[in-house]
Amino acid sequence: MPGDTLHGVPLLSRGRHRNPAKGACFMELASYLAGERWSDHPSCTHPLLAGLARMVNDLISDEARPGLAVLIPSVIGLVGDDPRLDARIALRCATTALPVAAHERQLALAVSILAAERVLARLEDRPYGTLEERSREALLRAPDAWRWARDFRLGSKVSPKRFRKYAAPSTVQLAVVSVAEACIPDPDALLKEMLAGAIDDCWALLRATSGRGPATVDPQRWAEATRLTRRPAAASAR
């Protein structure tokens, strides 16, 4: 991955920060490494993926958060207008969370999986009702939710535009919270897996459509970010 030649690990912390000396969250450090104005909403990353990264950064434990830093180079330059990106991010989050979520959340996550699959089927001209293997495996692990979702009045056509604007962000938020609060041995590992999987899914789509791959991060800028964020930091709420 792009961070393999980088040395040292920046210290990530929860919340928004005014500058690196005060600390840095995942996306603030991405903005710094991309050479943008310091922000947790930089233009170098797809908005929904950036939202996922902010949520994972804030809900993962303090002990596990430093392990997210290796993923930061992979979100720099990951942008595009393809509506399949939003569907892919939402689908990755929902399929990761569904098997471990509380029952009342499983129902909504199962509906989100079917909705994302229908959006992708429409955009990719696939037969209606087809499911990718990962979606099928997740739904099989929550059969009651799957049965309920199939009876839900979702309709055969789901608008990609409405899904992108409303359903995808809601799905990501629900999925991250569901994993963070799940009664499982290591929710931190699953949160990181969710983010890493969404990043990989987006790059796979962009490589197929444009041949683009992750940006190369300047090792000196990475080293400077590591030095700055290793100062004592006081994080503030978002």
N, C-alpha and C positions, 0 to 999 in steps of 0.2 A: 504493500500500500504506500501512498505518498509519504507517510511519516516514518518509513523505515530508516531513513538516513538522518533523522533528526534526533538530537540528544537532549536529555533533560525533559522534565515533565512540568508544564505550567500548572499552577495551583488554581483549580476551579472552585468557585463558591456559589452559593445559592443567591438568587436575586439579581437586581440591576445595580450597576456600579458606575460612578461618574468617570472613572479613568482606571487604567491598569494598576496604578498604585493603591487603589481602593479594593482591588480584587477584579475577578473576571468570571463571567459565566461562559458557557460553551459558545454561544453565538457572538458575544462581545469579543472573545478571543479570535473568532473567525473573521470578524470585521477588521481587527488589527492586522492579522496575518495577510488579509487580502489587500491591505493598503487603503481601506476605506475609513471614513469618519467613524469614531468609536460609537458603536450602537449594538443593541441586541436584536435589531431588525435590519441587518445589512442587505444590500441588494445582491450580494454574491451568492445567495442561497435561495432556493425556492421557498416562498413564504410558508407553505404548509409544513415542509420539512424543517424549516427554522423553528416553527411553533412546536413541533415534536421535540426538537433538540432542547428548547428552553424548558419544556415540561419535564423531560427526563432529567435534565440537569438539576432542576429544583426538587424533584421527588425522590431521586436516588439518594442513598445514604451518604453522609460525609466521608465515610471510609471508602466507599466504592467510586465516588465522583472523580477522583484523579484518573481512574482508568478510562474515562470518556475522552480524555485529551487526545489520545491516539487517533480518534475518529475525526477530529476537527479538520485536518487538511482535506479530507474526502468530501466535505460539503462546500468547499470553496469552488465557485464556478459551476455549481450544480443548479442551473436555472433553465427555464424553458416555459413556453406557453402551451405545450401539449397537455390537454386535459387528462390524458392517461396518467400523468405523473401524480395528480391528486388522487385518482382512483387507486393507483398502485400503493401509495403511502397509506391510505385509509385501509386498504385490504391487508397489507402487511400488519398494521397495528391491530386490526380486528381479529385476524387469524392467530396472532400471537397471544392475545388476551383472552379470547373466548374459552379455551379449555381450563383456565385457572380463575376466571372471574366468578364473583358471587352470582347466585342463580338469577336474581332480579336484573342483573346487568347482562347476563348471557343472552336474554331475549333480544335486547337492543343490538348487541354485537352480532348476533346471528342475522338479524335483518340487515345490518350494515354490510355483512359479507355478501349476501345475496344482491343487495343494491349495487355494490361495487362491481360484482361479477357481471351484472346486467349492463352497467355503464361500459365496462371493457368489451363485452360482447358486441354492444352497439357500435363502439368506436373501432373495433377491430374486425367487424363483419363476421362474428362468430355466431353459431346457432344459439338461439334463445334457450336458456336453461342449462347451458354447459357450465361446469365447475372445474377450476384448476385443481390439481391434486392436493395442494396445500389447503385450499378452502374445504375440500371434501374431508380431509383428515381432521381439520379443526371442528367441523360440524359433527362428524361422527363421534367426537369426544364430548359433545353436548347434545345428545339426540333429542331431548325434550325441547330445547331451544330451537333446534332445526325444524322440528315438526311445527312448532308455533310460528316460526318465521315463514314457513311455506304457506301457511294459512293467512298470513298477514296481507292486507290489501295493498300490496306494493305496486301491482300493475306490471304489465309486460314491458313497458317502456319507461325507463328512468331517465330524466333529463340530465345529460352530462353537466350542463351549466348550473342547474339547481344543486346537483350533487356536489359539485366543486365549491359552490358558495356556502351551502348550509350543512349538508350531511357529512362531507369529508372532515371539516374541522371538528364537528361534534363527535365523530367516530374516534378521531385521534385523541381528543381530550378524555373521552370515556375509557378508551383502551389503556391509556397511560395510568389513569387513576385506578383502574381495575387491577392492573398488575402490581402497582405500588402497594395496594391494600390487600392483595391476595394472601391467603393462608398457605404459603408455600415456603420451602426451606430457603430459597435465595431469590427474592424478587428483584434484587439489584442486577443479577446476571441476566434475567429475562428482560429487564428494561434496556440494558445495553444491547442485548441481542435484537430487540425490536428496532432500536435506532439504527444499528449496523445493517440490519436486513432491509430497512426502508432505503437507506443510502445505496446499498447494492442494487436494489430493484430499480431505483431511478437511474443510476449510471448504466445499467443494462439496457434500459429503454433509450437513453440518449446515445449510447454507442451504436445501437441498431439503426437509429434514425439520422444521426449526424456524424458519427465517428468520434465524438468528443469523449475525453476522459478527464479524471481529476487533475487539478492544477498542481504544479510543483511549488512547494513552499520554500522560501528563502531560509536556509538554516540559520543565518545570522539573525533574522527577524524572529524566528522561533526561540533562539537562545535569549534574545532580549525580552521576549514575552515571558519566558521562564523566569528570568531575573526579576522583572517587575512584579509579577504576580506572587513571587515567593516572599515579598514583603508582607508584614502583618496586615491583614485586610479585614474590614468590617463590612459585611454585606447588608444591603438594605432590601426591603420588600419590593416586589415588582409593582 
